[in-house]
Amino acid sequence: MSLSHSFIFLFSIITLIIISNGVSSQQSNIILPSEQQHHHQPTEKLTHIHFYYHDIRNNKNPTIVQIIDSPKNMPNGFGSTFMMDDAMTEGPELSSNHIGRAQGLFGLSSLHDLGMFMLTNFVFEEGEYGGSSLSMLGRNPISEQNREMAIVGGTGDFRFARGFAVANSVNDISTPEHFVVEYNVTVSHP
């Protein structure tokens, strides 16, 4: 091997060492997503909440009002839209312990069945979660039981919440003027 070849070989080795040290020092500053979650993500809690809400449709003190009427000749009331501000209670009776309000918007959004689109905030005013809220969004096929909708966020104790709510009509005590719905909510949150 000639002197010039030895010099080129030695220069190449030194260059590789310098480059590899630079790369390894750069890589040491990179935080992998799994490490980042481990070091910066708080521990998640899983919370289950059970309550009832009450749609009051009488003329005296309604808690839901129709804001858009269904266009004529549309099946299933398609297009009808309502605002709600329903009492949330611990038990199925309206007189049971009041824990908050279910406030939001819903509309009949299916041409083929009694399916509603719901955008609802569960606003907790009393008890363990007082001052916090959960936001629910989804399709509610009201003639079925075990209707599942997504929890897409929250405030207070429920910041960054995600999960689901299962709604069931309480038909044995509901009337056309007072419709009672049972909710079982499961959320994951920091």
C-alpha positions in Angstrom: 0.0 0.0 0.0 1.5 3.3 -1.0 1.7 6.3 1.2 -1.1 8.2 -0.6 -3.4 5.1 -0.2 -2.5 4.9 3.5 -3.3 8.6 3.9 -6.7 8.3 2.1 -7.5 5.2 4.2 -6.6 6.9 7.5 -8.5 10.1 6.4 -11.6 8.0 5.7 -11.5 6.3 9.1 -11.1 9.6 10.9 -14.0 11.1 8.9 -16.2 8.1 9.7 -15.4 8.4 13.4 -16.2 12.1 13.4 -19.5 11.6 11.5 -20.6 8.7 13.7 -19.8 10.7 16.9 -21.9 13.7 15.5 -24.8 11.4 14.7 -24.7 9.6 18.0 -24.7 12.9 19.9 -27.6 14.1 17.8 -29.5 10.9 18.4 -29.0 11.1 22.1 -31.2 14.3 22.1 -34.1 12.6 20.3 -36.9 11.4 22.6 -38.8 8.5 21.2 -42.7 8.8 21.4 -42.8 5.9 23.9 -40.2 7.6 26.1 -42.0 11.0 25.7 -45.3 9.5 26.8 -43.7 7.8 29.7 -41.9 10.9 31.0 -44.5 13.6 30.1 -47.9 11.9 30.2 -49.7 11.9 33.5 -51.3 8.7 34.7 -54.8 8.2 33.2 -57.8 7.5 35.3 -60.9 5.5 34.3 -64.1 7.0 35.7 -67.6 5.5 35.6 -70.6 7.9 36.1 -74.2 6.9 36.4 -77.1 9.4 36.2 -80.5 10.2 34.7 -81.8 13.1 32.7 -85.3 14.4 32.3 -86.8 15.8 29.1 -89.8 17.9 30.1 -92.1 18.7 27.2 -95.0 20.4 28.9 -96.3 23.9 28.2 -95.6 25.1 31.8 -91.9 24.5 32.3 -90.3 22.8 29.3 -86.7 21.8 29.3 -86.6 21.1 25.6 -87.9 23.4 22.8 -88.1 22.8 19.1 -86.2 25.5 17.3 -86.6 24.2 13.7 -89.7 22.4 12.4 -89.4 19.4 10.0 -90.0 20.3 6.4 -93.4 19.0 5.1 -93.5 15.5 3.7 -90.3 14.3 5.4 -90.3 10.9 7.1 -89.5 10.5 10.8 -89.6 14.2 11.5 -86.4 14.5 9.5 -84.9 18.0 10.1 -86.6 18.8 13.3 -84.1 20.4 15.7 -84.4 21.0 19.5 -82.4 22.7 22.3 -82.3 21.1 25.7 -81.5 22.1 29.3 -82.5 18.9 31.2 -82.1 18.2 34.9 -79.5 15.5 35.7 -80.3 13.4 38.8 -78.8 10.5 40.7 -82.0 8.5 40.6 -84.7 8.0 38.0 -87.2 10.3 39.8 -87.0 14.1 39.1 -87.1 14.6 42.9 -83.9 12.6 43.5 -80.6 14.4 44.2 -79.9 17.0 41.4 -76.3 16.8 40.1 -76.3 19.0 37.1 -77.8 19.8 33.7 -77.7 18.1 30.3 -77.5 21.0 27.8 -77.2 20.9 24.1 -78.7 20.4 20.7 -80.3 17.4 19.0 -82.1 16.9 15.7 -83.9 14.1 13.9 -81.3 13.2 11.3 -82.4 9.9 9.7 -84.7 9.3 6.8 -84.9 5.6 7.7 -85.5 5.4 11.4 -85.8 7.5 14.6 -82.1 8.5 14.6 -81.0 11.7 16.3 -77.8 13.6 16.1 -76.8 14.8 19.6 -74.4 17.4 20.8 -74.7 17.5 24.6 -72.7 18.9 27.5 -73.2 17.1 30.8 -72.6 20.0 33.2 -71.9 18.7 36.8 -73.1 21.3 39.4 -73.1 19.2 42.6 -71.2 16.3 44.1 -67.7 14.9 43.4 -67.5 16.4 39.8 -69.2 19.8 40.5 -67.7 22.5 38.3 -66.7 19.9 35.6 -68.4 18.9 32.4 -68.3 16.2 29.7 -69.1 16.7 26.0 -71.0 14.0 24.1 -71.4 13.8 20.4 -73.0 11.1 18.2 -75.9 9.3 16.7 -78.7 8.3 19.0 -81.2 5.7 17.6 -83.9 6.5 20.2 -86.1 3.5 19.6 -83.2 1.1 20.7 -81.8 0.4 24.1 -78.0 0.5 24.9 -77.4 3.4 22.5 -73.7 4.3 22.5 -72.3 7.8 21.8 -68.8 9.2 22.1 -67.5 11.4 24.9 -65.2 13.8 23.0 -63.9 16.1 25.7 -64.5 17.8 29.0 -63.6 20.5 31.4 -62.4 20.7 35.0 -61.7 17.2 36.3 -62.4 15.9 32.8 -59.9 17.9 30.7 -58.7 15.8 27.8 -61.5 13.2 28.6 -62.4 10.6 26.0 -64.8 7.7 26.3 -68.3 6.6 25.7 -71.8 7.0 27.1 -74.6 4.3 26.9 -78.1 5.7 27.0 -81.2 3.7 27.9 -84.8 5.0 27.9 -86.6 4.4 31.2 -89.9 3.5 29.5 -91.7 2.2 32.6 -91.8 5.7 34.2 -91.6 7.9 31.2 -94.6 9.8 29.7 -95.0 11.9 26.6 -94.5 15.0 28.7 -91.6 13.7 30.9 -89.1 11.4 29.2 -86.4 9.8 31.4 -83.1 8.6 30.1 -80.5 6.6 32.1 -76.8 7.2 31.2 -73.8 5.1 32.1 -70.6 7.1 31.1 -67.1 5.7 31.0 -64.2 8.1 30.5 -60.5 8.1 30.5 -58.8 11.3 31.7 -55.7 12.6 33.4 
